């Protein structure tokens, strides 16, 4: 039987192994994700897999999903807009109504991060800026998680793992990101 201390050590070893595997493969993501990731110390493919998880959308007539820059999650419901202008209008309205809203490729939350990082809500819909903010958030989470990228991916989504339910949500999210990441490596 494992003690709690042994379970924690085992979990840390698994995290370290998984993170090591993630960092050993060649790049498969678009150049913007590579460039921004490099500046923030985050592998570009991990950023891209995160964007696929956060805002992925299948385009008409295509099986493959792509991150969508004009994606909003308003009060827990995803909305995909066909233009920046339409997404901006909906984003402004959601903020005005006091709703929780995540925006763009990386689904940066306006209340928790965006309002501290940009001047106006619609700035979150700039693809370059949104990827940069997502990378900065992930880099911060990585620092706060002792340098573990694997842990940071989970807390990017859940904020913390301070309850069993949050820990489960973080792990489910990591697995979704890992699935997208592995699909990049098959191309």
C-alpha positions in Angstrom: 0.0 0.0 0.0 1.2 3.5 -0.9 1.4 6.1 1.8 0.4 9.7 0.8 4.0 10.7 0.6 4.8 7.8 -1.7 1.8 8.6 -3.9 3.0 12.2 -4.2 6.5 11.1 -5.1 5.1 8.6 -7.7 2.9 11.3 -9.2 5.8 13.7 -9.4 7.9 11.1 -11.2 5.1 10.5 -13.7 4.8 14.3 -14.3 8.5 14.6 -14.9 8.5 11.6 -17.3 5.6 13.0 -19.3 7.0 16.5 -19.4 10.4 15.1 -20.7 8.6 13.2 -23.5 6.7 16.4 -24.5 9.9 18.4 -24.9 11.7 15.8 -27.1 9.7 16.0 -30.3 10.1 18.2 -33.4 7.9 21.2 -34.0 4.6 20.8 -35.9 2.8 24.0 -35.0 2.5 27.2 -37.0 5.5 29.6 -36.7 3.6 32.2 -34.6 3.2 29.6 -31.8 6.9 28.6 -32.1 8.1 32.2 -31.9 5.9 33.3 -29.1 6.5 30.1 -27.2 10.3 30.6 -27.5 10.0 34.1 -26.0 8.1 32.7 -23.0 10.0 29.5 -22.6 7.1 27.4 -23.6 7.3 24.8 -26.5 5.3 26.1 -29.4 3.7 22.8 -30.0 2.4 22.8 -26.4 0.9 26.3 -27.0 -0.7 25.1 -30.2 -2.2 22.0 -28.6 -3.6 24.2 -25.8 -5.1 26.5 -28.4 -6.7 23.5 -30.2 -8.2 22.4 -26.9 -9.4 25.9 -26.0 -10.8 27.2 -29.3 -10.6 24.3 -31.8 -13.2 24.3 -34.5 -13.7 22.1 -37.5 -14.0 24.2 -40.6 -16.7 23.3 -43.1 -15.8 20.3 -45.2 -12.7 19.5 -43.2 -12.1 16.9 -40.6 -9.1 18.6 -39.0 -9.8 21.2 -36.3 -8.0 24.5 -36.1 -7.8 27.1 -33.3 -10.4 29.8 -34.0 -9.4 33.4 -33.2 -12.9 34.7 -32.8 -14.0 32.2 -30.2 -15.8 33.4 -27.0 -16.9 31.3 -24.1 -19.6 33.3 -22.4 -20.8 32.0 -19.0 -19.7 28.5 -19.9 -21.0 28.3 -23.5 -18.8 28.4 -26.5 -19.6 30.8 -29.4 -17.7 30.9 -32.7 -17.9 34.1 -34.7 -17.1 34.5 -38.4 -15.4 37.9 -37.9 -13.4 39.8 -35.4 -16.1 42.6 -35.5 -18.9 40.2 -34.6 -16.8 38.6 -31.8 -15.8 42.1 -30.5 -19.4 43.2 -30.3 -20.4 40.1 -28.4 -17.4 40.4 -26.1 -18.1 44.0 -25.2 -21.8 43.1 -24.4 -20.7 40.1 -22.2 -18.3 42.3 -20.3 -20.9 45.0 -19.9 -23.4 42.5 -18.6 -20.9 41.3 -16.1 -20.6 37.8 -17.5 -17.6 35.5 -17.3 -16.0 35.5 -20.7 -12.9 33.9 -22.2 -11.7 35.1 -25.6 -9.6 34.2 -28.6 -7.3 31.3 -29.5 -6.1 30.8 -25.9 -9.4 31.6 -24.3 -7.9 34.3 -22.0 -10.4 35.1 -19.3 -11.3 38.8 -19.3 -11.9 39.2 -15.5 -9.1 37.1 -14.2 -6.3 38.0 -16.7 -7.4 40.1 -19.6 -8.4 43.3 -17.8 -5.0 43.3 -16.2 -3.1 42.7 -19.4 -4.8 44.7 -22.2 -6.5 48.1 -22.4 -9.8 47.0 -23.9 -11.7 43.6 -24.1 -11.4 43.4 -27.9 -7.6 43.5 -27.7 -8.0 39.9 -26.6 -9.2 39.1 -30.2 -5.8 40.0 -31.7 -4.4 36.6 -32.6 -0.7 37.5 -31.8 -1.6 39.3 -28.6 -3.9 36.5 -27.5 -1.3 33.8 -28.1 1.3 36.0 -26.2 -1.1 36.4 -23.3 -1.8 32.7 -23.2 1.9 31.9 -23.2 2.5 34.4 -20.4 -0.2 32.9 -18.3 1.1 29.4 -19.0 4.7 30.5 -18.1 3.4 32.1 -14.9 1.5 28.9 -14.0 4.7 26.9 -14.7 6.7 29.1 -12.3 4.0 28.7 -9.7 4.0 24.9 -10.2 7.7 24.5 -9.5 8.7 24.5 -13.2 6.4 21.7 -14.2 4.8 22.3 -17.6 2.6 19.3 -17.2 1.1 20.8 -13.9 0.9 24.3 -15.4 -1.3 23.0 -18.3 -3.8 21.8 -15.7 -3.8 24.9 -13.7 -4.1 27.1 -16.8 -7.5 25.6 -17.0 -8.6 25.1 -13.4 -6.7 27.8 -11.6 -5.6 25.4 -8.9 -5.8 21.8 -7.8 -6.7 22.5 -4.2 -9.7 20.2 -4.2 -10.1 16.6 -5.5 -12.6 17.8 -8.1 -10.3 20.5 -9.4 -7.4 18.0 -9.5 -9.6 15.7 -11.6 -10.6 18.6 -13.9 -7.0 19.6 -14.3 -6.0 16.0 -15.2 -8.9 15.6 -17.7 -7.8 18.9 -19.3 -4.1 17.8 -19.5 -5.3 14.6 -21.2 -7.3 16.6 -23.8 -4.2 18.8 -24.5 -2.0 15.8 -24.7 -4.4 14.2 -27.2 -4.1 17.3 -29.5 -0.3 17.3 -28.9 0.0 13.7 -30.0 -2.1 14.3 -33.1 0.4 17.0 -34.1 3.2 14.5 -34.0 1.4 12.1 -36.3 1.5 14.6 -39.2 
